[in-house]
Amino acid sequence: MEHAKKVEEVRSVLKEAGEDTLKALLMIDAVQRLGIDYHFHGEIEAVLERLYTKFNMSDCHNDLYELALGFRLLRQEGYYVSADVFNNLKDKEGKVQEKISQDIEGLMGLYEASQLSIKGEDILEEMGDFSSRLLYAWNTNDDQSQARIVRNTLGHPHHKSLARFMAKSFLSDFQGTEGWINVFKELAKMDFNLVKSIHQKEIRQVSKWWEDLGLAKELKFARSQPLKWHMWPLAVLPHPSLSEQRVELTKPISLVYIIDDIFDVHGTLDELTLFTEAVNRWKYEAVEPLPDYMKTCFNALNGITNEISSKVYKDYGWNPIDSLRKSWAILCNAFLVEAKWFSVGHVPKTDEYLKNGIISSGVHVVLVHMFFLLGHGITKRNVDIVDDFPGIISSAATILRLWDDLGSAKDENQEGHDGSYLDCYMKENPGTSLENARCHVMHSISETWKLLNQQCLPPNPFSSCFTKACLNVARMVPLMYSYDGNQCLPSLEEHMKSLI
């Protein structure tokens, strides 16, 4: 009851912002960073619609921070606004105006806005380089509180971070004399506890499902990390109302990890070939020749696929079984290609490796399942697009594959047969240092983000929820693959504790 009253109080505050554009934008930014924006879609939409109609008029951008923040919030919500508005920050000689180099808040806003650039937007790239250079230089300033905020902006720009995972640090830095700030903080704290109880319930459901499934006992060589696997749905589908979809999505995610271990750690090439054939044919006679541990895995795969298909059909009137089976076959085919490369010591060209590695990342399988579990826009046309590995999925998968292959450490002692983009790149470019190869990978990730940003803008056939979920996959990747020297994930573990 108290929570509902606080939601209405914040709603009133948002409506009161009225025509004060900067104040309204600051409020929208705050509710998004606090992870409570899902309560206020209507109010946010109304402000952004109003802003969008006048945004390209040059006379309404006297304030650098307002310009940068307005641009970022519009782009984030799928409005296309031209980056040319930033040309107004240059003087007649084409240099960035000197006066903005002292505006730290404006520079942070500019850096944040640059994260939404798409290919060909040289002005945004220039503004991103300009702002980051000055912010890094300013980072040594004596004002420790401001320096920490600058560091957070540079290390975790909002567009490439998960709001719920960053909310705590924003909460501690979220200061000011405006009365509305305290009201927002109060709701955020109440909301955090409410959502945490939902997450705890999900963890119990997932843990019970995993134990009942029995794969951990049957396949002792494979990973058994249901809590870690459930972090993907928690990150990708943050809306509290999507609890059931998160629990269901953890099931195919678990099997991606298990099947990856079968191909990577345990199976012989002959066994893997038989398993891939069985998944492609999806008939019991194809399962008969498999060793027992593979039969167990296939039976679990078949059961989960049937269960999710029945649920989707019941909820939305569409049977996705062909799409789901096809996605698993495509994944296993890609795993088998890698197994064959390893068996003969073949190091493929980078393009060949990445084309296959994007598929073997498992992102397509997971997002196909998620598309159907959400039930938004299930039409023949959209199903065909999803089945065919669209750009919005392949970009997220590329970011995952490249991050994974940066190779800061082997994944939790899995001594498997993983290939690596770095190995392929260094073989293809003799004399390249590991450091230069890693710089090349980071540049490739940055360029792929530009593609992903483009794919989130109109015309985009997918719902806002699905689109944001694809972005959230890319945002989650650094947390999932930043191993320390002990083969642990300290950042992820910290966020796991805070969320559940």
C-alpha atoms as one frame of an Amber mdcrd trajectory, in Angstrom:
protein
   0.000   0.000   0.000   2.801   2.385   0.989   4.635   1.487  -2.231   1.587
   2.249  -4.394   1.171   5.649  -2.686   4.823   6.472  -3.327   4.474   5.522
  -7.017   1.561   7.978  -7.339   3.558  10.656  -5.531   6.414  10.306  -8.041
   3.907  10.278 -10.911   2.514  13.625  -9.697   6.024  15.076  -9.484   6.774
  13.972 -13.051   3.568  15.583 -14.325   4.324  18.809 -12.456   7.592  19.225
 -14.384   5.355  20.378 -17.247   7.086  22.593 -19.789  10.361  22.805 -17.855
  12.260  20.592 -20.312  15.548  20.273 -18.428  13.817  19.438 -15.141  11.638
  16.812 -16.875  14.703  15.263 -18.559  16.605  15.148 -15.259  13.662  13.331
 -13.691  13.423  10.812 -16.544  17.163  10.171 -16.308  16.845   9.650 -12.548
  13.937   7.171 -12.699  15.756   5.196 -15.426  19.019   5.052 -13.486  17.152
   4.013 -10.342  15.418   1.208 -12.250  11.911   2.477 -11.438  11.017   3.825
 -14.901   8.725   0.837 -15.620   6.075   2.537 -13.443   6.027   5.676 -15.599
   6.063   4.760 -19.292   3.128   7.036 -20.116   4.632  10.083 -18.400   8.075
   9.491 -19.959   6.573   9.024 -23.417   4.608  12.286 -23.133   7.742  14.300
 -22.278   9.842  12.706 -25.017   7.110  13.158 -27.655   7.003  16.854 -26.778
  10.783  17.135 -26.911  11.037  15.221 -30.192   8.809  17.660 -32.070  11.168
  20.571 -31.373  14.521  18.854 -30.867  16.089  19.628 -34.249  15.451  23.362
 -33.861  18.837  24.862 -33.049  17.482  27.692 -30.872  16.389  25.348 -28.078
  19.873  24.096 -27.143  21.506  26.810 -25.086  22.629  24.347 -22.434  25.172
  21.626 -23.329  23.919  19.192 -20.714  20.289  19.633 -21.797  21.250  19.038
 -25.441  23.267  15.904 -24.668  20.730  14.481 -22.212  17.775  15.128 -24.533
  19.593  13.476 -27.439  20.489  10.408 -25.362  17.035   9.900 -23.865  15.347
  10.215 -27.261  17.750   7.810 -28.959  17.448   5.324 -26.083  13.677   5.190
 -26.532  13.952   4.579 -30.283  13.458   8.128 -31.600  15.805   8.983 -34.443
  17.301  12.433 -33.896  20.184  13.685 -36.024  23.649  13.920 -34.501  24.116
  17.120 -36.536  22.791  19.079 -33.542  26.286  18.656 -32.052  27.841  20.632
 -34.912  26.555  23.718 -33.060  29.275  23.062 -30.474  31.975  23.992 -33.007
  33.303  27.441 -33.880  33.760  28.841 -37.387  37.128  27.085 -37.759  35.478
  23.720 -37.057  37.019  23.341 -33.589  35.044  22.478 -30.476  34.231  25.682
 -28.594  36.653  26.368 -25.754  33.905  27.317 -23.280  32.488  23.792 -23.069
  35.814  22.290 -21.932  35.155  23.605 -18.402  31.584  22.275 -18.181  32.167
  18.939 -16.413  28.485  18.028 -16.168  27.999  18.903 -19.839  31.055  16.848
 -20.826  29.713  13.837 -18.924  26.399  14.248 -20.746  28.246  14.525 -24.055
  30.245  11.351 -23.363  27.033   9.519 -22.402  25.317  10.717 -25.617  28.250
   9.523 -27.755  27.564   5.935 -26.657  24.438   5.934 -28.855  26.310   6.681
 -32.076  25.663   4.720 -35.249  28.036   4.111 -38.146  28.917   7.243 -40.098
  28.242   9.688 -37.254  31.722  11.209 -37.170  30.555  14.201 -35.134  29.420
  11.940 -32.259  32.669   9.994 -32.368  34.596  13.268 -32.259  32.517  14.505
 -29.307  33.020  11.194 -27.503  36.815  11.401 -27.930  36.859  15.080 -26.942
  34.770  14.615 -23.796  36.530  11.436 -22.646  39.966  13.025 -23.053  38.994
  16.000 -20.878  37.170  13.844 -18.330  40.132  11.479 -17.932  42.372  14.524
 -17.394  39.920  15.988 -14.858  39.591  12.672 -13.026  42.562  13.564 -10.777
  40.704  16.602  -9.407  40.635  17.172  -5.632  36.828  16.992  -5.491  36.645
  13.289  -4.601  32.865  13.018  -4.870  32.778  14.556  -8.353  35.829  12.526
  -9.411  34.018   9.313  -8.437  30.991  10.315 -10.550  33.297  11.089 -13.488
  34.993   7.670 -13.099  31.602   5.939 -13.013  30.527   7.774 -16.172  33.692
   6.778 -18.031  33.676   3.188 -16.787  29.931   2.544 -16.875  28.106   4.842
 -19.308  24.360   4.430 -18.813  23.578   3.150 -22.310  26.060   0.280 -21.994
  25.275  -0.606 -18.375  22.440  -2.377 -16.585  20.410   0.168 -14.633  19.475
  -2.241 -11.819  23.090  -3.223 -11.308  24.242   0.413 -11.201  21.315   1.758
  -9.153  23.076   1.476  -5.781  26.053   3.581  -6.831  23.718   6.124  -8.468
  21.626   6.247  -5.297  24.666   7.222  -3.211  25.745   9.903  -5.733  22.201
  11.205  -6.318  22.276  14.416  -4.287  20.641  17.824  -4.529  18.415  20.346
  -2.840  15.392  19.663  -5.066  12.586  18.097  -3.022  11.733  15.570  -5.723
  15.109  13.857  -5.368  14.224  12.461  -1.936  10.817  11.259  -3.133  12.503
   9.356  -6.005  15.076   7.831  -3.661  12.383   6.672  -1.242  10.493   4.896
  -4.028  13.716   3.352  -5.355  14.520   1.822  -1.955  10.993   0.458  -1.522
  10.981  -0.876  -5.073  14.364  -2.518  -4.620  13.102  -4.571  -1.660   9.896
  -5.511  -3.482  11.783  -6.691  -6.569  14.358  -8.502  -4.438  11.613 -10.652
  -2.889  10.408 -11.564  -6.409  13.956 -12.532  -7.401  14.367 -14.693  -4.291
  11.186 -16.573  -5.142  12.482 -17.144  -8.694  15.784 -18.496  -7.382  13.895
 -21.052  -5.286  11.852 -22.107  -8.337  14.925 -22.397 -10.585  16.921 -24.317
  -7.951  14.082 -26.801  -7.461  13.636 -27.240 -11.235  17.364 -27.882 -11.698
  17.515 -30.383  -8.841  14.410 -32.220 -10.105  15.821 -32.340 -13.638  18.737
 -34.400 -12.312  21.296 -33.425 -14.960  23.850 -32.358 -12.350  23.967 -35.952
 -11.012  23.990 -37.570 -14.463  26.535 -35.255 -16.107  29.142 -34.723 -13.422
  31.627 -33.208 -15.895  29.287 -30.316 -16.722  28.785 -27.037 -14.900  26.005
 -26.833 -12.331  25.356 -23.126 -11.753  21.607 -22.432 -11.847  22.011 -19.224
  -9.828  24.564 -17.800 -12.270  22.465 -18.889 -15.272  19.411 -17.160 -13.844
  21.364 -13.898 -13.710  20.988 -13.667 -17.496  17.158 -13.454 -17.406  17.312
 -11.136 -14.366  19.487  -8.750 -16.387  17.817  -9.155 -19.758  14.163  -8.969
 -18.613  14.203  -6.640 -15.587  10.471  -5.786 -15.476   9.097  -7.331 -12.255
   5.969  -8.607 -14.049   8.089 -10.930 -16.242   8.945 -13.347 -13.417   7.437
 -16.386 -15.144   9.281 -15.620 -18.396  12.583 -15.282 -16.515  12.176 -18.675
 -14.850  11.283 -20.336 -18.165  14.175 -18.647 -19.985  16.683 -20.015 -17.478
  15.878 -23.533 -18.736  17.211 -23.177 -22.317  20.103 -21.046 -20.992  21.078
 -23.933 -18.683  21.074 -26.346 -21.610  23.238 -24.055 -23.731  25.896 -24.282
 -21.001  25.453 -28.059 -20.573  25.603 -28.846 -24.309  28.595 -26.506 -24.632
  30.380 -28.587 -21.977  29.510 -31.821 -23.779  31.113 -30.493 -26.971  33.935
 -28.679 -25.248  35.020 -30.980 -22.469  33.623 -34.481 -22.702  32.354 -35.838
 -26.016  34.436 -37.607 -28.663  34.109 -36.331 -32.237  32.110 -39.434 -33.268
  29.719 -38.975 -30.339  29.339 -35.258 -31.067  28.559 -35.991 -34.712  25.835
 -38.451 -33.672  24.412 -35.997 -31.139  24.289 -33.196 -33.727  22.545 -35.510
 -36.179  19.976 -36.442 -33.502  19.220 -32.781 -32.770  18.897 -32.031 -36.491
  16.515 -34.944 -37.076  14.773 -34.737 -33.666  13.532 -38.334 -33.912  13.922
 -41.064 -31.320  15.569 -43.483 -33.770  18.360 -40.921 -34.162  18.799 -40.885
 -30.369  19.197 -44.679 -30.023  22.906 -44.882 -31.036  23.895 -42.166 -28.528
  25.801 -42.950 -25.311  23.650 -42.799 -22.189  24.831 -39.371 -21.002  23.860
 -37.869 -24.384  20.477 -39.597 -24.308  19.871 -38.032 -20.895  20.780 -34.607
 -22.246  18.628 -34.990 -25.381  15.651 -36.145 -23.314  15.991 -33.041 -21.116
  16.269 -30.866 -24.230  13.207 -32.476 -25.792  11.184 -32.140 -22.574  12.010
 -28.451 -22.100  11.337 -27.654 -25.781   7.928 -29.379 -25.647   7.053 -27.730
 -22.346   7.890 -24.193 -23.576   6.136 -24.801 -26.902   2.952 -25.899 -25.093
   3.091 -22.862 -22.827   3.540 -20.421 -25.741   0.711 -22.080 -27.698  -1.596
 -21.906 -24.688  -0.746 -18.251 -23.952  -0.505 -16.811 -27.475  -2.005 -19.348
 -29.891   1.242 -20.000 -31.777   3.210 -23.265 -31.625   6.915 -22.383 -31.829
   8.250 -25.947 -31.758   9.735 -25.825 -35.271  11.551 -22.552 -34.537  12.896
 -23.830 -31.206  14.115 -27.146 -32.647  15.700 -25.361 -35.597  17.576 -22.972
 -33.270  19.040 -25.915 -31.301  20.091 -27.659 -34.528  21.848 -24.504 -35.757
  23.654 -24.203 -32.400  24.828 -27.838 -32.371  25.985 -27.551 -35.989  28.163
 -24.589 -34.972  29.512 -26.470 -31.919  30.395 -29.395 -34.201  32.292 -27.129
 -36.629  34.459 -25.960 -33.713  34.973 -29.538 -32.507  36.149 -30.559 -35.988
  38.548 -27.604 -36.161  40.018 -28.603 -32.813  40.335 -32.297 -33.730  42.669
 -31.502 -36.659  44.399 -28.488 -35.101  42.869 -26.088 -37.634  43.001 -22.358
 -36.817  40.405 -20.688 -39.078  40.548 -17.198 -40.553  39.060 -14.558 -38.260
  35.992 -14.002 -40.462  35.285 -17.734 -40.635  35.790 -18.144 -36.891  33.560
 -15.177 -35.993  30.771 -16.142 -38.387  30.527 -19.536 -36.670  31.333 -18.185
 -33.197  28.405 -15.779 -33.273  26.127 -18.816 -33.605  27.988 -20.940 -31.033
  27.640 -18.109 -28.489  24.115 -19.443 -27.864  22.594 -15.955 -28.031  20.309
 -16.825 -30.957  18.847 -19.893 -29.223  18.139 -17.914 -26.060  16.609 -14.897
 -27.819  14.408 -17.090 -30.039  12.992 -18.667 -26.870  12.610 -15.233 -25.300
  10.780 -13.848 -28.349   8.110 -16.529 -28.009   7.922 -16.381 -24.202   7.254
 -12.615 -24.375   4.552 -13.137 -27.010   4.878  -9.639 -28.505   4.243  -9.375
 -32.243   4.201 -13.100 -33.047   3.388 -13.020 -36.761   4.592 -15.217 -39.627
   6.806 -12.355 -40.839   8.397 -11.713 -37.437   8.892 -15.433 -36.760  10.710
 -15.758 -40.106  12.907 -12.776 -39.176  13.762 -14.217 -35.737  14.491 -17.674
 -37.193  16.870 -16.110 -39.703  19.274 -14.589 -37.130  18.440 -10.861 -37.593
  21.016  -8.112 -37.099  19.757  -7.100 -33.653  20.478 -10.659 -32.417  23.732
 -11.191 -34.336  25.152  -7.873 -33.056  24.461  -8.840 -29.434  25.989 -12.271
 -30.154  29.083 -10.697 -31.739  29.660  -8.553 -28.650  29.354 -11.633 -26.427
  31.680 -13.747 -28.570  34.390 -11.058 -28.780  34.243 -10.270 -25.047  34.379
 -13.979 -24.197  37.426 -14.382 -26.427  39.375 -11.526 -24.863  40.611 -14.403
 -22.747  41.240 -12.741 -19.407  40.911 -16.212 -17.873  39.497 -19.624 -18.630
  35.895 -20.010 -17.619  35.765 -21.503 -14.123  38.427 -24.152 -14.675  36.739
 -25.518 -17.783  39.735 -27.030 -19.565  37.880 -27.301 -22.818  38.538 -27.084
 -26.518  37.603 -23.433 -26.946  38.971 -21.599 -29.913  39.697 -17.913 -29.629
  39.296 -14.934 -31.925  42.603 -13.617 -30.536  44.439 -16.783 -31.631  42.938
 -16.542 -35.123  43.761 -12.847 -35.413  47.378 -13.256 -34.264  47.956 -16.164
 -36.642  46.443 -14.171 -39.501  48.578 -11.127 -38.602  52.078 -12.457 -37.761
  54.107 -10.201 -35.508  51.034  -8.655 -33.851  51.412  -8.360 -30.082  48.718
  -9.671 -27.745  48.108  -6.093 -26.601  47.479  -4.904 -30.180  45.219  -7.886
 -30.830  43.184  -7.031 -27.726  42.923  -3.385 -28.884  41.614  -4.662 -32.231
  38.965  -6.744 -30.431  37.880  -3.783 -28.264  37.582  -1.641 -31.409  35.478
  -4.364 -33.062  33.189  -4.445 -30.003  32.809  -0.663 -30.187  31.934  -0.824
 -33.899  29.415  -3.608 -33.251  27.716  -1.423 -30.628  27.151   1.162 -33.385
  25.405  -1.500 -35.469  23.286  -2.562 -32.487  22.337   1.075 -31.837  21.223
   1.393 -35.462  19.174  -1.803 -35.291  17.243  -0.464 -32.289  16.021   2.557
 -34.271  13.041   2.543 -36.685  12.197   0.648 -38.788  12.501  -2.138 -36.217
   9.933  -4.987 -36.382  10.343  -5.957 -32.730   8.645  -4.738 -29.564  10.374
  -2.299 -27.244  10.675  -5.071 -24.618  12.431  -7.465 -27.033  14.664  -4.691
 -28.384  15.765  -3.654 -24.901  16.366  -7.300 -23.995  18.802  -7.607 -26.939
  20.589  -4.481 -25.662  20.643  -5.959 -22.160  22.429  -9.080 -23.445  25.231
  -6.834 -24.704  25.198  -4.862 -21.433  25.442  -8.030 -19.330  28.417  -9.440
 -21.237  31.244  -7.549 -19.440  29.888  -8.729 -16.075  29.701 -12.351 -17.256
  33.166 -12.514 -18.814  35.446 -10.289 -16.721  37.355 -12.999 -14.842  39.988
 -12.169 -12.256  43.229 -14.088 -11.653  41.355 -16.662  -9.536  38.954 -17.504
 -12.376  36.144 -15.767 -10.502  33.719 -13.038 -11.506  33.956 -10.498  -8.655
  31.680  -7.876 -10.282  28.994 -10.434 -11.086  29.189 -11.984  -7.618  28.776
  -8.558  -6.006  25.680  -7.844  -8.104  24.260 -11.312  -7.437  24.414 -10.653
  -3.702  22.728  -7.285  -4.060  19.919  -8.529  -6.334  18.938 -11.623  -4.396
